[in-house]
Amino acid sequence: MSAEIQNDISSIIELLRCPVTGQPLGEGDGCLVTADGSHRYRIEQGIPLMAEALSNEAHRQQKHYAKIAALYVANLQYPHTQEYMIYLDEALLKAVGTKALGTSLELCCGHGEAAKLLTNRMERCIGIDVSLDMLLKAKELSPGVHAIFLQGDATRIPLAAATIDNVIMLGGVHHVTDRDGLFAEIYRVLKPGGRFYFREPLNDFLLWRALRALIYRIAPALDQQSERPLRRAKTVLAIEKAGMVPVYWRSHGLLGFCIFMNSDVLIFNRLFRFVPGIRHLVRAAAAFDEWCLSWRGTADIGLQVVGVAEKPCQELMSSQV
C-alpha cells in the first residue's frame, strides 16, 4: 500500500467502523481489520472493499452498475447533458446555501459528483458506493479533489455514529429499496444539527409515472426491480420516521429535462451533441422549465426534486420527549 493511500485512509480511520459488528477498524497489511481480527476488508487501489457486508439488494445493484458504468460516465461528457446539469447543480447549491460543510459524506456517490461540486466547501469528503467500477471512475475523474472513497452499502454505512456534518445523495435514494433502513443510517451517522441534502427523480406527476413505467421496461440501462423515483408524501413520512425534520423541498426539470437528459437511456438523445449551438438551446430550455415550475400549482410536477432534511439538535430532541 503506497504512502499516499495510507495517509488517505489514516485521515478518516477514527471514523471507520465494521459494517457487520460496529467495531472500530485499524490498518493491517493491505487491509482494514477489526480489533478482534474477526473481519478484514481488502484495500484495492486505495478503496476499502466492504462487499462482505453488502445486502442482497446491494449485490444486485453492484452487478447492474458494473454493466452501465462506462455508459453512465460517457453520458456526462455530452454538451447538452453538461449544460442541463449546470441548472440542476445551481438548484442544489441554492438549497445548500453558503455555509461550510465540514466532514461530509456523499452516499451512493457514483463518479463523485458532490465531491467535485462542493470540494471547496468541505473540510473532508467521504464517498461510498456499492460499485467498485464507479468508485474507480470517481478517483480517475476527481484529480485535486480531497475525497476518500469506500465500497459499502448505503443501508450499512461503515462509519461511527454522529460523526458526519452533512450527507449528500445525488441520484442515489431512488436506487435503494429499503428507504427506512437508508434514512435510519443517515440519521445515525449525522451529528445533531447535521443536514441531509438530496437531488432525486420525482414521480408525483401522473404523466411522468406513466412514461417512466414504459421506459423502465425497455431500457437496459435501468433496473425496474430496484429503481423507484421519489413520491413526496412517502418520502417525507420516511424521513420523519427516521427522526429527521424535512426543511426544504422543490421540484426542477420539465420538458427540457425530458428532451436533453438521460442520453444513457434514450439513444436518440446522443445525437444532440452534433447540433450547432446546443448549449444555448439547453440553457433556454432550462430557463423555460424553471419559469413553468414557478407557476402556482406546479410545485410537484417537476422531474427532479432537491430536498433538505435535518437531524434535530440534542436540545430540541430532549424537549420533544
C-alpha positions as CSV (number, residue, x, y, z in Angstrom):
1,M,0.0,0.0,0.0
2,S,1.5,3.4,-1.0
3,A,2.2,6.1,1.5
4,E,-0.4,8.3,-0.3
5,I,-3.1,5.7,0.1
6,Q,-2.1,5.0,3.7
7,N,-2.3,8.7,4.5
8,D,-5.8,9.0,2.9
9,I,-7.2,6.1,4.9
10,S,-5.4,7.3,8.1
11,S,-7.1,10.7,7.8
12,I,-10.6,9.0,8.5
13,I,-9.5,5.9,10.4
14,E,-11.1,7.2,13.6
15,L,-14.5,7.4,11.8
16,L,-14.5,3.9,10.3
17,R,-16.5,1.0,11.7
18,C,-17.0,-2.6,10.7
19,P,-20.4,-2.6,9.0
20,V,-21.1,-6.1,10.4
21,T,-20.0,-5.7,14.0
22,G,-19.8,-2.0,14.5
23,Q,-16.2,-2.4,15.9
24,P,-13.5,0.3,15.1
25,L,-11.3,-0.6,12.2
26,G,-7.5,-0.4,12.1
27,E,-5.0,-0.6,9.3
28,G,-3.5,-4.0,8.7
29,D,-1.3,-5.4,5.9
30,G,-3.1,-4.0,2.9
31,C,-6.5,-4.2,4.6
32,L,-8.7,-2.8,7.3
33,V,-9.2,-5.1,10.3
34,T,-11.3,-5.2,13.5
35,A,-9.5,-5.2,16.8
36,D,-10.5,-8.8,17.4
37,G,-9.4,-9.9,13.9
38,S,-12.9,-11.3,13.1
39,H,-13.4,-9.1,10.0
40,R,-10.9,-8.0,7.4
41,Y,-11.5,-5.7,4.4
42,R,-9.1,-5.7,1.5
43,I,-8.0,-2.4,0.0
44,E,-7.8,-2.2,-3.8
45,Q,-6.3,0.8,-5.5
46,G,-6.9,2.8,-2.3
47,I,-10.5,1.7,-1.9
48,P,-11.5,-0.4,1.1
49,L,-13.8,-3.2,-0.2
50,M,-16.6,-3.9,2.2
51,A,-18.5,-6.2,-0.1
52,E,-18.9,-8.8,2.6
53,A,-21.4,-6.5,4.3
54,L,-23.5,-5.8,1.3
55,S,-27.2,-6.7,1.4
56,N,-28.6,-8.9,-1.3
57,E,-30.2,-5.9,-2.9
58,A,-26.8,-4.1,-2.9
59,H,-25.2,-7.0,-4.6
60,R,-27.8,-6.9,-7.3
61,Q,-27.2,-3.2,-7.9
62,Q,-23.4,-3.8,-7.8
63,K,-23.7,-6.1,-10.8
64,H,-26.0,-3.7,-12.6
65,Y,-23.7,-0.8,-12.2
66,A,-20.8,-2.8,-13.5
67,K,-22.6,-3.1,-16.8
68,I,-23.6,0.5,-17.1
69,A,-20.7,2.4,-15.5
70,A,-18.9,3.3,-18.8
71,L,-22.2,4.3,-20.5
72,Y,-23.2,6.4,-17.5
73,V,-19.9,8.3,-17.5
74,A,-20.0,8.8,-21.3
75,N,-23.4,10.4,-20.9
76,L,-21.9,13.1,-18.7
77,Q,-19.5,14.2,-21.4
78,Y,-22.2,15.3,-23.8
79,P,-22.5,19.1,-24.0
80,H,-26.3,19.1,-23.6
81,T,-26.1,16.9,-20.5
82,Q,-23.4,19.1,-19.0
83,E,-25.4,22.3,-19.7
84,Y,-28.6,21.0,-18.1
85,M,-26.6,19.7,-15.2
86,I,-25.4,23.2,-14.5
87,Y,-29.0,24.2,-14.0
88,L,-29.6,21.3,-11.6
89,D,-26.3,22.0,-9.8
90,E,-27.4,25.6,-9.3
91,A,-30.6,24.3,-7.7
92,L,-28.7,22.1,-5.3
93,L,-26.3,24.9,-4.4
94,K,-29.2,27.2,-3.6
95,A,-30.6,24.6,-1.2
96,V,-27.1,24.1,0.4
97,G,-26.6,27.8,1.0
98,T,-23.2,29.3,1.8
99,K,-22.1,27.6,5.0
100,A,-19.0,25.4,5.3
101,L,-19.8,21.7,5.0
102,G,-17.2,20.3,7.4
103,T,-16.9,16.5,7.2
104,S,-19.4,15.4,4.5
105,L,-20.5,12.0,3.3
106,E,-21.5,11.5,-0.4
107,L,-23.6,8.4,-0.2
108,C,-24.2,6.3,-3.4
109,C,-21.5,8.7,-4.8
110,G,-21.1,7.1,-8.2
111,H,-18.5,9.2,-10.0
112,G,-18.2,11.6,-7.1
113,E,-20.4,14.4,-8.3
114,A,-20.9,16.1,-5.0
115,A,-17.3,15.7,-4.1
116,K,-16.3,17.7,-7.2
117,L,-19.0,20.2,-7.0
118,L,-18.6,21.1,-3.3
119,T,-15.0,20.2,-2.7
120,N,-14.0,23.8,-1.7
121,R,-16.7,23.9,0.9
122,M,-15.8,20.6,2.6
123,E,-13.1,20.0,5.2
124,R,-13.1,16.4,4.1
125,C,-15.3,14.2,2.0
126,I,-16.0,10.5,2.2
127,G,-17.7,8.9,-0.8
128,I,-19.4,5.5,-0.5
129,D,-20.9,3.4,-3.3
130,V,-21.6,-0.3,-3.9
131,S,-19.9,-0.3,-7.3
132,L,-16.1,-0.6,-7.4
133,D,-16.2,0.4,-11.1
134,M,-17.9,3.7,-10.3
135,L,-15.5,4.4,-7.4
136,L,-12.5,3.8,-9.6
137,K,-14.1,6.3,-12.1
138,A,-14.6,8.7,-9.3
139,K,-10.9,8.6,-8.4
140,E,-10.0,9.0,-12.0
141,L,-12.3,11.9,-12.6
142,S,-11.5,13.8,-9.4
143,P,-7.9,15.0,-9.6
144,G,-7.3,17.6,-7.0
145,V,-10.4,16.7,-5.0
146,H,-9.7,15.7,-1.5
147,A,-12.1,12.7,-1.1
148,I,-11.7,9.2,0.3
149,F,-13.8,6.6,-1.4
150,L,-15.1,3.4,0.2
151,Q,-17.1,0.5,-1.2
152,G,-20.1,-0.1,1.0
153,D,-23.9,-0.4,1.4
154,A,-26.0,2.7,2.0
155,T,-28.1,0.8,4.5
156,R,-25.0,-0.4,6.4
157,I,-22.7,2.7,6.4
158,P,-19.2,1.8,7.7
159,L,-18.9,4.9,9.8
160,A,-19.3,5.7,13.5
161,A,-22.5,7.3,14.8
162,A,-22.8,11.2,15.0
163,T,-19.5,11.8,13.1
164,I,-20.8,13.5,9.8
165,D,-21.8,17.1,9.4
166,N,-23.7,16.6,6.2
167,V,-24.8,13.7,4.0
168,I,-25.4,14.3,0.3
169,M,-27.1,12.0,-2.2
170,L,-27.4,12.9,-5.9
171,G,-29.5,10.3,-7.7
172,G,-28.9,7.6,-5.1
173,V,-32.0,7.4,-3.0
174,H,-34.1,6.1,-5.8
175,H,-31.8,3.1,-6.2
176,V,-32.3,2.0,-2.5
177,T,-35.4,-0.1,-2.0
178,D,-35.0,-0.1,1.8
179,R,-35.8,3.6,2.4
180,D,-36.4,3.1,6.1
181,G,-33.0,1.5,6.5
182,L,-31.3,4.2,4.4
183,F,-32.8,7.1,6.3
184,A,-32.2,5.5,9.7
185,E,-28.5,5.1,8.8
186,I,-28.2,8.7,7.6
187,Y,-29.8,9.8,10.9
188,R,-27.3,7.6,12.8
189,V,-24.1,9.0,11.2
190,L,-25.2,12.6,11.2
191,K,-24.2,14.9,14.1
192,P,-27.1,16.7,15.9
193,G,-27.9,19.6,13.7
194,G,-26.4,17.9,10.6
195,R,-28.2,18.0,7.3
196,F,-29.2,15.6,4.6
197,Y,-29.2,17.0,1.1
198,F,-30.6,15.1,-1.9
199,R,-31.5,15.6,-5.5
200,E,-33.5,12.7,-7.0
201,P,-36.0,11.7,-9.7
202,L,-39.5,12.8,-8.6
203,N,-42.6,10.8,-9.6
204,D,-45.6,12.8,-8.3
205,F,-46.9,13.8,-11.7
206,L,-49.1,11.1,-13.3
207,L,-47.6,11.7,-16.8
208,W,-44.0,11.2,-15.6
209,R,-45.1,8.0,-13.8
210,A,-46.6,6.6,-17.0
211,L,-43.6,7.5,-19.1
212,R,-41.1,6.1,-16.7
213,A,-43.1,2.9,-16.3
214,L,-42.7,2.4,-20.1
215,I,-39.1,3.4,-20.3
216,Y,-38.0,1.3,-17.4
217,R,-39.4,-1.8,-19.1
218,I,-37.5,-1.2,-22.4
219,A,-34.2,0.5,-21.3
220,P,-31.4,-1.9,-20.4
221,A,-29.6,0.9,-18.5
222,L,-32.4,1.0,-16.0
223,D,-33.3,-1.6,-13.4
224,Q,-37.1,-1.6,-12.9
225,Q,-36.9,-4.0,-10.0
226,S,-34.8,-1.8,-7.8
227,E,-35.2,1.8,-9.0
228,R,-38.1,3.8,-7.5
229,P,-38.3,7.5,-8.1
230,L,-39.5,9.5,-5.1
231,R,-43.0,10.4,-4.2
232,R,-43.3,13.4,-1.9
233,A,-45.7,12.2,0.7
234,K,-44.0,8.8,1.2
235,T,-40.5,10.3,1.3
236,V,-41.4,12.9,3.8
237,L,-43.1,10.3,6.0
238,A,-40.0,8.0,5.8
239,I,-37.6,10.9,6.6
240,E,-39.7,11.9,9.7
241,K,-39.9,8.2,10.8
242,A,-36.1,8.1,10.9
243,G,-36.1,11.1,13.2
244,M,-35.1,13.9,10.8
245,V,-37.1,17.0,10.0
246,P,-37.7,18.0,6.3
247,V,-36.9,21.7,5.9
248,Y,-36.8,22.1,2.1
249,W,-38.5,20.6,-1.0
250,R,-38.6,22.0,-4.5
251,S,-39.0,20.4,-7.9
252,H,-36.9,21.2,-11.0
253,G,-36.8,19.9,-14.6
254,L,-39.6,19.6,-17.0
255,L,-39.7,19.3,-20.8
256,G,-36.1,20.4,-21.2
257,F,-35.1,17.5,-18.9
258,C,-37.2,15.1,-21.0
259,I,-35.6,16.2,-24.2
260,F,-31.9,16.8,-23.3
261,M,-31.1,14.5,-20.4
262,N,-30.8,10.7,-20.0
263,S,-28.6,10.0,-23.0
264,D,-27.6,6.8,-21.3
265,V,-31.2,5.6,-21.7
266,L,-32.6,7.5,-24.7
267,I,-30.2,6.6,-27.6
268,F,-31.6,9.3,-29.9
269,N,-30.7,11.9,-27.3
270,R,-26.9,11.4,-28.0
271,L,-27.3,13.0,-31.4
272,F,-27.9,16.4,-29.8
273,R,-24.1,16.7,-29.3
274,F,-23.8,17.4,-33.0
275,V,-26.4,20.2,-33.0
276,P,-24.8,23.7,-33.5
277,G,-25.3,26.0,-30.5
278,I,-26.7,23.1,-28.4
279,R,-25.5,24.7,-25.2
280,H,-27.5,27.9,-25.8
281,L,-30.6,25.8,-26.6
282,V,-30.3,23.8,-23.4
283,R,-29.8,26.9,-21.3
284,A,-33.0,28.4,-22.8
285,A,-34.9,25.1,-22.1
286,A,-33.7,25.1,-18.5
287,A,-34.9,28.7,-18.0
288,F,-38.2,27.8,-19.6
289,D,-38.6,24.7,-17.2
290,E,-37.8,26.9,-14.2
291,W,-40.3,29.5,-15.3
292,C,-43.1,26.9,-15.8
293,L,-42.4,25.5,-12.3
294,S,-42.8,28.9,-10.7
295,W,-46.5,28.9,-11.6
296,R,-49.0,28.3,-8.9
297,G,-49.9,24.6,-8.6
298,T,-46.8,23.3,-10.4
299,A,-44.6,22.8,-7.4
300,D,-44.6,19.0,-7.6
301,I,-44.8,18.3,-11.4
302,G,-41.0,18.5,-12.0
303,L,-38.9,15.5,-12.9
304,Q,-36.3,16.2,-10.2
305,V,-36.6,17.3,-6.6
306,V,-34.0,19.0,-4.4
307,G,-34.7,18.4,-0.7
308,V,-33.1,19.0,2.7
309,A,-33.7,17.3,6.0
310,E,-32.1,18.0,9.3
311,K,-31.3,15.9,12.4
312,P,-32.6,17.9,15.3
313,C,-30.1,19.2,17.9
314,Q,-30.0,17.4,21.2
315,E,-31.7,20.3,23.0
316,L,-34.7,20.1,20.6
317,M,-34.8,16.3,20.8
318,S,-34.9,16.4,24.6
319,S,-37.7,19.0,24.6
320,Q,-39.8,16.7,22.3
321,V,-39.6,13.6,24.6
